């Protein structure tokens, strides 16, 4: 298998933007030379309060709880690719 990376500096983009997360969150990134694999475990003490969102591909996920990753492929801190998913498995792919 390729290289493994663990990232511990996870920050929310909503609610308390820029502050450390209040719930346990683990992300693993695996790279094998051909692909990048991302796994995320997002814990919540109030699982009933998680907003699952709709089951629509490339829909508006901003009204649900979601996990996303952005790759700054141009290394310019302005353009990149964003991949998101919700609890229900809805996903979006956006070039920003």
Helices and strands as residue ranges (DSSP letters): E 3-6, E 25-31, E 36-42, G 47-49, E 66-71, E 81-86, E 91-95
